[in-house]
């Protein structure tokens, strides 16, 4: 019997993190799933351009060409989840599953202003130790202030799971509202913020169950909205 080709799951980091933040998930994946942990385009300290949502989503189009697959799964947190949503809406045949962790969808202005003020007080050296560039992070926050995904959620056709944080005020309701705009989405709450770092074991169980559901059903899943 020929060897089954590896399946791809792309893990997209948040704007205040780096690809290294997915280590707990990378080591937990079964051997038939290959993890990719790219930088969000425009967020790597050595990138020449600033972050742009559309450009970051378009950059994922190289995955099928580079790894010889027709489609792949995306798991993104925060800004990475927003990029994942944009990519799935633009290329429905390319994305077979979507796991969105506390996605940043039109965050309130006061919250962004507070986060920006806190970021300005954060020493560059502390961010650099996490491989995060302060200027790029500030630019990404400015972009979020004017973000408009328009009808992107309605355009997503693949099975989707939205993970909210019980530690984020209004997070569960925002997740339900987003799921209600998507064709095949459900929600699940987890403790901690971000949940994949606060309790990696609980998050990994959710991630692996989601991947297994895609694997077993060939990417087809009932339309269930949580």
C-alpha positions as CSV (number, residue, x, y, z in Angstrom):
1,X,0.0,0.0,0.0
2,X,1.5,3.4,-0.9
3,X,2.4,5.7,1.9
4,X,-0.3,8.3,2.7
5,X,0.9,11.8,2.0
6,X,1.3,14.1,4.9
7,X,-1.4,16.7,5.6
8,X,-0.5,20.3,6.3
9,X,-1.6,22.5,9.2
10,X,-0.4,26.1,9.1
11,X,-0.1,27.7,12.5
12,X,-0.2,31.5,12.5
13,X,1.0,33.5,15.5
14,X,-0.5,36.6,17.0
15,X,0.9,40.1,16.5
16,X,2.7,40.2,19.8
17,X,4.2,36.7,19.4
18,X,6.4,34.8,17.0
19,X,6.3,31.3,15.3
20,X,8.1,29.9,18.3
21,X,4.9,30.3,20.4
22,X,3.5,27.2,18.7
23,X,6.1,24.8,20.1
24,X,3.6,23.0,22.4
25,X,1.3,22.3,19.5
26,X,4.1,21.3,17.0
27,X,5.3,18.5,19.3
28,X,1.7,17.2,20.0
29,X,0.7,16.7,16.3
30,X,0.4,13.1,15.0
31,X,3.0,12.0,12.4
32,X,0.5,12.3,9.5
33,X,0.1,16.0,10.1
34,X,3.0,18.3,9.1
35,X,3.0,21.7,10.9
36,X,4.2,24.9,9.2
37,X,4.9,27.9,11.5
38,X,5.6,30.8,9.2
39,X,6.0,34.4,10.2
40,X,3.0,36.6,9.3
41,X,4.2,38.5,6.3
42,X,5.2,42.0,7.4
43,X,5.8,41.0,11.1
44,X,9.2,39.4,10.9
45,X,11.8,41.8,12.2
46,X,13.8,41.5,9.0
47,X,10.8,42.1,6.7
48,X,11.1,45.2,4.5
49,X,7.4,45.9,4.3
50,X,4.9,46.7,7.1
51,X,2.1,44.3,7.9
52,X,-0.8,44.3,5.5
53,X,-3.7,41.9,6.1
54,X,-4.4,41.1,2.4
55,X,-0.7,40.6,1.6
56,X,-0.3,38.3,4.7
57,X,-3.3,36.2,3.5
58,X,-2.0,36.1,-0.1
59,X,1.4,34.9,1.1
60,X,-0.2,31.6,2.2
61,X,-0.9,30.8,-1.5
62,X,2.6,29.4,-1.8
63,X,1.9,26.4,0.5
64,X,0.3,24.1,-2.1
65,X,3.1,24.8,-4.6
66,X,5.9,24.2,-2.1
67,X,4.5,21.1,-0.4
68,X,2.5,19.4,-3.2
69,X,-0.9,19.5,-1.5
70,X,-4.2,20.7,-2.9
71,X,-5.4,22.2,0.3
72,X,-4.4,22.6,4.0
73,X,-5.8,23.5,7.4
74,X,-5.1,26.9,9.1
75,X,-5.0,27.5,12.9
76,X,-4.4,31.1,13.8
77,X,-4.5,33.1,17.0
78,X,-5.4,36.8,17.3
79,X,-4.0,38.6,14.3
80,X,-3.1,35.2,12.8
81,X,-6.7,34.1,13.1
82,X,-7.8,37.2,11.2
83,X,-5.3,36.4,8.4
84,X,-6.5,32.8,8.3
85,X,-10.1,34.0,7.9
86,X,-9.2,36.3,5.1
87,X,-7.3,33.6,3.3
88,X,-10.1,31.1,3.7
89,X,-12.6,33.6,2.3
90,X,-10.4,34.4,-0.7
91,X,-9.4,30.8,-1.5
92,X,-12.1,28.4,-0.4
93,X,-10.8,25.5,-2.4
94,X,-7.3,25.9,-0.8
95,X,-8.4,25.9,2.9
96,X,-10.1,22.7,4.1
97,X,-10.4,23.6,7.7
98,X,-10.1,26.7,9.9
99,X,-9.4,27.0,13.6
100,X,-9.7,30.5,14.9
101,X,-8.4,31.3,18.4
102,X,-9.6,34.6,19.8
103,X,-9.7,36.3,16.4
104,X,-9.3,40.0,16.1
105,X,-12.4,41.1,14.3
106,X,-13.1,44.8,14.5
107,X,-11.7,45.2,18.0
108,X,-13.2,48.2,19.9
109,X,-11.3,51.5,19.6
110,X,-10.8,52.1,23.3
111,X,-9.3,48.6,23.7
112,X,-6.9,49.2,20.9
113,X,-5.9,52.6,22.3
114,X,-5.3,51.1,25.7
115,X,-3.2,48.3,24.2
116,X,-1.2,50.8,22.1
117,X,-0.5,53.0,25.1
118,X,0.7,49.9,27.1
119,X,2.9,48.9,24.1
120,X,4.6,52.3,24.0
121,X,5.6,51.9,27.6
122,X,7.1,48.4,26.9
123,X,10.9,48.5,26.4
124,X,12.1,47.5,23.0
125,X,14.6,45.1,24.6
126,X,11.8,43.1,26.3
127,X,10.0,42.7,22.9
128,X,13.2,41.9,21.1
129,X,13.8,39.1,23.5
130,X,10.6,37.5,22.2
131,X,11.7,38.2,18.6
132,X,9.1,40.9,18.2
133,X,9.7,44.3,16.6
134,X,8.1,47.2,18.4
135,X,7.6,49.4,15.3
136,X,6.0,46.5,13.4
137,X,3.7,45.8,16.3
138,X,2.6,49.4,16.5
139,X,2.0,49.5,12.7
140,X,-0.2,46.3,13.0
141,X,-2.3,47.9,15.7
142,X,-2.8,51.0,13.5
143,X,-4.0,48.7,10.7
144,X,-6.4,47.0,13.1
145,X,-8.1,50.3,13.9
146,X,-9.4,50.4,10.3
147,X,-9.9,46.8,9.6
148,X,-12.9,45.8,7.5
149,X,-13.4,42.2,6.6
150,X,-16.7,43.0,4.9
151,X,-18.3,39.7,4.0
152,X,-15.3,37.5,4.5
153,X,-17.0,35.3,7.2
154,X,-19.9,34.6,5.0
155,X,-17.5,33.5,2.2
156,X,-15.8,30.8,4.3
157,X,-17.1,27.4,3.2
158,X,-14.8,25.0,5.1
159,X,-15.6,23.4,8.5
160,X,-14.5,26.0,11.1
161,X,-14.0,26.1,14.9
162,X,-13.8,29.3,16.9
163,X,-12.0,29.1,20.2
164,X,-12.9,31.9,22.7
165,X,-11.2,32.6,26.0
166,X,-13.3,32.6,29.2
167,X,-10.8,35.2,30.5
168,X,-11.6,37.6,27.7
169,X,-14.6,39.9,28.4
170,X,-17.3,39.3,25.8
171,X,-15.1,36.8,24.0
172,X,-17.7,33.9,24.0
173,X,-20.4,36.2,22.6
174,X,-18.1,37.6,19.9
175,X,-17.2,34.0,18.9
176,X,-20.9,33.1,18.7
177,X,-21.6,36.2,16.6
178,X,-18.8,35.4,14.2
179,X,-19.9,31.7,13.9
180,X,-23.4,32.9,13.1
181,X,-22.0,34.6,10.0
182,X,-20.1,31.6,8.8
183,X,-21.6,28.6,6.9
184,X,-20.1,25.7,8.9
185,X,-18.8,27.1,12.2
186,X,-19.1,26.2,15.8
187,X,-17.5,27.6,19.0
188,X,-15.8,26.3,22.1
189,X,-14.6,28.2,25.2
190,X,-11.3,27.5,26.9
191,X,-9.7,29.0,30.0
192,X,-6.8,31.4,29.9
193,X,-5.5,34.0,27.5
194,X,-4.2,33.0,25.1
195,X,-5.7,29.6,25.6
196,X,-3.1,27.7,23.7
197,X,-0.4,28.9,26.1
198,X,-2.4,29.1,29.3
199,X,-3.4,25.4,29.1
200,X,-1.6,23.7,26.2
201,X,-3.0,20.3,27.0
202,X,-6.6,21.4,26.9
203,X,-6.0,23.4,23.7
204,X,-4.1,20.5,22.0
205,X,-7.1,18.2,22.7
206,X,-9.3,20.7,20.9
207,X,-6.9,21.0,18.0
208,X,-6.3,17.3,17.6
209,X,-10.0,16.5,17.8
210,X,-10.7,19.1,15.1
211,X,-8.0,17.7,12.8
212,X,-9.3,14.2,13.4
213,X,-12.8,15.2,12.3
214,X,-11.4,16.6,9.1
215,X,-9.3,13.5,8.6
216,X,-12.1,11.0,9.2
217,X,-14.7,12.8,7.1
218,X,-12.4,14.1,4.3
219,X,-13.0,17.7,5.3
220,X,-16.8,17.3,5.3
221,X,-18.6,18.2,8.5
222,X,-22.1,18.8,9.4
223,X,-23.3,22.4,9.6
224,X,-23.3,23.0,13.3
225,X,-23.2,26.4,14.9
226,X,-22.4,26.8,18.6
